[in-house]
Every structure is written in structure tokens, then in C-alpha cells.
Amino acid sequence: WQQLQKALEKEQVVLDHDGKTAALFADPMMYDYKYGTVGAVALDQHGNLAAGTSTGGMTNKRYGRVGDSPIIGAGNYADNETVTVSATGSGEMFIRTLTAFNIAAQVKYQKLPLEQAAQNALDEVKAINGSGGVIVLDKSGNYTMSFNSEGMYRGTIGNDGKPLVA
């Protein structure tokens, strides 16, 4: 409630991954800003790929807004033949560029490495003033966690059971 009131007072929309959050909630009492999309990609022992995305959303968003998270091809995508993707960011821009599907298509049709396909897709998002990040996993267990926003909390755990966070 307090976060919404502060955003309304400033007449701003606050994205869950926006570096401007600190400036909006500069008051130490207001910096208890809770945010963050949670995304996951997985490869099971049978070779099946899966993706899930739960948005952190926007504070002070327009009534009726639907972001990219629930839209297959924009905020998430999974194809056993190529990759699985979970995305977070400027939802409208991810919808316009079909970011998650875009990555899968580049891997499938252009045979691009994951990192390059992810960067190309994020460059398209950035070209229309969007920002965010993606986690991408292929059928061989290779992955990338790319972003063009100020930051993106991310982690992985492989067959060795050792977690890696950044």
C-alpha cells in the first residue's frame, strides 16, 4: 500500500527490475520495496524442457494491463527441439518482439549459440526502449542468463548439485 501511494505521489510506474526504484524509494523507511519476477527453466531426465514465469509486476500499473509473463512466446517458451526461455522486463516490449520465441527461432533456424540469440533478442527489446533479462536452457543442458537491465538476480544448479548465484 505504501509503495503504491509513493508511486502515485511521484506519478510513476515502477518496474520490478528498474534501477530507478532506489531513487523513488530513497526514504529509508520506504526502501522496503518488494519486487522481482521469478522465472525458472528446467531440463528433466527424459529430455523435456519446461519454463515458468511469475511476474513481479509493476507498481501503479494501468488497470487491465497484462504483461509478458502469461504470454507464451513473449515471457516464456519451451520447445523440446530447441530451448526453453523465461523472461522478465518491460512486458510490452517483450510482447512486441516475442522475445522468448525469438530466441528459440534463432537457435533453431540460424543455429546461433544461446548467448548470441539471447543478446540479439535483448538488443531488439532495447531498440524500442525496453529492458530486462532472460534465462535460456537448451536440450543439452547449456544455458545463458543474459540481461540489459541494471541487474538480474539469477542462479543455477546442475547435475553436480552445486548452486551458482549471481
Sine and cosine of phi, psi and omega as CSV:
sin_phi,cos_phi,sin_psi,cos_psi,sin_omega,cos_omega
0.00,0.00,-0.73,0.69,-0.01,-1.00
-0.91,0.41,-0.60,0.80,0.04,-1.00
-0.89,0.46,-0.70,0.71,0.01,-1.00
-0.89,0.45,-0.70,0.72,-0.01,-1.00
-0.88,0.48,-0.65,0.76,0.01,-1.00
-0.91,0.41,-0.67,0.74,0.03,-1.00
-0.91,0.42,-0.67,0.75,0.04,-1.00
-0.88,0.47,-0.67,0.74,0.01,-1.00
-0.87,0.49,-0.64,0.77,-0.02,-1.00
-1.00,0.07,-0.09,1.00,-0.04,-1.00
0.80,0.60,0.76,0.65,-0.01,-1.00
-0.78,-0.63,0.42,-0.91,0.19,-0.98
-0.97,-0.23,0.71,-0.70,-0.05,-1.00
-0.91,-0.42,0.88,-0.48,0.05,-1.00
-0.98,0.18,0.42,-0.91,-0.03,-1.00
-0.94,0.34,-0.29,0.96,-0.05,-1.00
-0.90,-0.43,0.20,0.98,-0.16,-0.99
-0.99,0.15,0.79,-0.61,0.04,-1.00
-0.92,0.39,-0.27,0.96,0.00,-1.00
-0.96,0.27,-0.15,0.99,-0.02,-1.00
-0.83,0.56,-0.67,0.74,-0.03,-1.00
-0.87,0.48,-0.64,0.77,0.01,-1.00
-0.93,0.36,-0.64,0.77,-0.01,-1.00
-0.91,0.42,-0.64,0.77,-0.04,-1.00
-0.94,-0.34,0.72,0.69,-0.05,-1.00
-0.90,0.43,-0.46,0.89,0.06,-1.00
-0.90,0.44,0.84,-0.54,-0.04,-1.00
-0.80,0.59,-0.51,0.86,0.01,-1.00
-0.95,0.31,-0.37,0.93,-0.03,-1.00
-0.99,-0.15,-0.13,0.99,-0.10,-0.99
-0.97,0.22,0.20,0.98,0.08,-1.00
-0.99,0.11,0.69,0.72,-0.07,-1.00
-0.97,0.23,0.87,-0.48,0.01,-1.00
-0.99,-0.10,0.81,-0.59,-0.04,-1.00
-0.39,-0.92,0.21,-0.98,0.16,-0.99
0.76,-0.65,0.80,-0.59,0.16,-0.99
-0.98,0.21,0.61,-0.79,0.11,-0.99
-0.92,-0.39,0.87,-0.50,0.01,-1.00
-0.82,-0.57,0.49,-0.87,0.02,-1.00
-0.57,-0.82,0.60,-0.80,0.15,-0.99
-0.78,-0.63,0.53,-0.85,-0.06,-1.00
-0.52,-0.85,0.47,-0.88,0.10,-0.99
-0.81,-0.59,0.86,-0.51,-0.02,-1.00
-1.00,-0.05,0.06,-1.00,-0.08,-1.00
-0.92,0.40,-0.24,0.97,0.02,-1.00
-0.99,-0.13,0.04,1.00,0.02,-1.00
1.00,0.02,0.19,0.98,0.02,-1.00
-0.99,0.11,0.68,-0.73,0.04,-1.00
-0.97,-0.26,0.58,-0.81,0.01,-1.00
-0.59,-0.81,0.46,-0.89,0.05,-1.00
-0.67,-0.74,0.53,-0.85,0.10,-1.00
-0.56,-0.83,0.61,-0.79,0.00,-1.00
-0.64,-0.77,0.79,-0.62,0.08,-1.00
-0.86,-0.52,0.90,-0.44,-0.14,-0.99
-0.96,0.28,0.53,-0.85,0.18,-0.98
-0.99,0.13,-0.37,0.93,0.11,-0.99
0.98,0.21,-0.30,-0.95,-0.01,-1.00
-0.76,-0.65,0.68,-0.74,0.15,-0.99
-0.99,0.13,0.72,-0.69,0.02,-1.00
0.95,0.32,0.54,0.84,0.02,-1.00
-0.95,0.31,0.32,-0.95,0.04,-1.00
-0.94,0.35,0.57,-0.82,0.03,-1.00
-0.86,0.51,0.72,-0.69,0.05,-1.00
0.99,0.10,-0.01,1.00,-0.02,-1.00
-0.91,0.42,0.69,-0.72,0.14,-0.99
-0.88,-0.47,0.82,-0.58,0.00,-1.00
-1.00,0.07,-0.20,-0.98,-0.07,-1.00
-0.98,0.17,-0.39,0.92,-0.11,-0.99
-0.81,0.59,-0.70,0.71,-0.03,-1.00
-1.00,0.10,0.01,1.00,-0.07,-1.00
-0.99,-0.16,0.93,-0.37,0.01,-1.00
-0.89,0.46,0.78,-0.63,-0.02,-1.00
0.98,-0.20,-0.41,0.91,0.03,-1.00
-0.98,-0.19,-0.91,0.42,-0.05,-1.00
-1.00,-0.06,-0.28,0.96,0.05,-1.00
-0.34,-0.94,0.39,-0.92,0.00,-1.00
-0.23,-0.97,0.58,-0.82,0.07,-1.00
-0.56,-0.83,0.74,-0.67,0.02,-1.00
-0.59,-0.81,0.89,-0.46,-0.05,-1.00
-0.85,0.53,-0.37,0.93,-0.01,-1.00
-0.99,0.14,-0.34,0.94,-0.09,-1.00
-0.77,-0.64,-1.00,0.01,-0.12,-0.99
-0.61,-0.79,0.19,-0.98,0.20,-0.98
-0.83,-0.55,0.61,-0.79,-0.10,-0.99
-0.69,-0.73,0.67,-0.75,0.21,-0.98
-0.81,-0.58,0.72,-0.70,-0.11,-0.99
-0.82,-0.58,0.40,-0.92,0.12,-0.99
-0.60,-0.80,0.57,-0.82,0.05,-1.00
0.45,-0.89,-0.45,-0.89,0.01,-1.00
-0.94,0.34,1.00,-0.08,-0.17,-0.98
-0.77,0.64,-0.72,0.69,-0.02,-1.00
-0.87,0.49,-0.60,0.80,-0.02,-1.00
-0.95,0.30,-0.57,0.82,0.04,-1.00
-0.94,0.34,-0.54,0.84,0.07,-1.00
-0.93,0.36,-0.74,0.68,-0.04,-1.00
-0.87,0.49,-0.56,0.83,-0.04,-1.00
-0.98,-0.18,0.00,1.00,-0.07,-1.00
0.69,0.72,0.82,0.58,-0.17,-0.99
-0.78,0.62,-0.77,0.64,-0.07,-1.00
-0.90,0.43,-0.71,0.70,0.03,-1.00
-0.92,0.39,-0.62,0.79,0.02,-1.00
-0.81,0.59,-0.70,0.71,0.01,-1.00
-0.89,0.45,-0.74,0.67,-0.01,-1.00
-0.87,0.50,-0.66,0.75,-0.02,-1.00
-0.91,0.42,-0.64,0.77,0.02,-1.00
-0.90,0.43,-0.63,0.78,0.03,-1.00
-0.93,0.38,-0.68,0.73,-0.06,-1.00
-0.95,0.30,-0.76,0.64,-0.14,-0.99
-1.00,-0.04,-0.53,0.85,0.00,-1.00
-0.98,-0.20,-0.12,0.99,0.00,-1.00
0.85,0.53,0.58,0.81,-0.01,-1.00
-0.98,0.20,0.51,-0.86,0.13,-0.99
-0.89,0.45,0.44,-0.90,-0.03,-1.00
-0.81,0.59,-0.73,0.68,-0.06,-1.00
-0.86,0.51,-0.68,0.74,-0.04,-1.00
-0.94,0.34,-0.68,0.74,0.02,-1.00
-0.88,0.47,-0.69,0.73,0.02,-1.00
-0.90,0.44,-0.70,0.71,0.00,-1.00
-0.90,0.44,-0.67,0.74,0.03,-1.00
-0.85,0.52,-0.71,0.70,-0.01,-1.00
-0.90,0.43,-0.67,0.74,0.02,-1.00
-0.93,0.37,-0.51,0.86,0.08,-1.00
-0.90,0.43,-0.61,0.79,0.05,-1.00
-0.91,0.42,-0.64,0.77,0.05,-1.00
-0.89,0.45,-0.72,0.69,-0.01,-1.00
-0.89,0.45,-0.58,0.82,-0.02,-1.00
-0.88,0.47,-0.38,0.92,0.06,-1.00
-0.93,-0.36,0.51,0.86,0.11,-0.99
0.93,0.38,0.55,0.84,0.07,-1.00
-0.94,-0.34,0.27,-0.96,0.06,-1.00
-0.53,-0.85,0.30,-0.95,0.02,-1.00
0.41,-0.91,-0.40,-0.91,-0.03,-1.00
-0.39,-0.92,0.20,-0.98,-0.02,-1.00
-0.65,-0.76,0.49,-0.87,0.24,-0.97
-0.89,-0.46,0.74,-0.68,-0.12,-0.99
-0.75,-0.66,0.71,-0.71,-0.01,-1.00
-0.71,-0.70,0.71,-0.70,0.03,-1.00
-0.97,-0.24,0.05,-1.00,-0.09,-1.00
-0.94,0.35,-0.20,0.98,0.05,-1.00
-0.99,-0.12,-0.03,1.00,0.00,-1.00
1.00,-0.06,0.05,1.00,0.07,-1.00
-0.97,0.24,0.55,-0.84,-0.03,-1.00
-0.56,-0.83,0.31,-0.95,0.17,-0.99
-0.61,-0.79,0.49,-0.87,0.05,-1.00
-0.75,-0.66,1.00,-0.01,-0.14,-0.99
-0.96,-0.29,0.51,-0.86,0.04,-1.00
-0.43,-0.90,0.43,-0.90,0.09,-1.00
-0.85,-0.53,0.22,0.97,0.07,-1.00
-1.00,-0.05,0.02,-1.00,-0.03,-1.00
-0.88,0.48,-0.51,0.86,0.01,-1.00
-0.16,-0.99,0.23,-0.97,0.06,-1.00
-0.39,-0.92,0.91,-0.41,0.08,-1.00
-0.92,0.39,0.69,-0.72,-0.07,-1.00
-0.43,-0.90,0.40,-0.92,0.02,-1.00
-0.35,-0.94,0.28,-0.96,0.02,-1.00
-0.52,-0.86,0.39,-0.92,0.13,-0.99
-0.56,-0.83,0.78,-0.63,-0.06,-1.00
-0.96,-0.29,-0.25,-0.97,-0.01,-1.00
-0.87,0.49,-0.42,0.91,0.00,-1.00
-0.97,0.25,-0.19,0.98,0.03,-1.00
0.98,0.20,0.09,1.00,-0.02,-1.00
-1.00,-0.05,0.84,-0.54,0.03,-1.00
-0.98,0.18,0.51,-0.86,0.10,-1.00
-0.75,-0.66,0.82,-0.57,0.02,-1.00
-0.81,-0.59,0.48,-0.88,0.04,-1.00
-0.51,-0.86,0.00,0.00,0.00,0.00
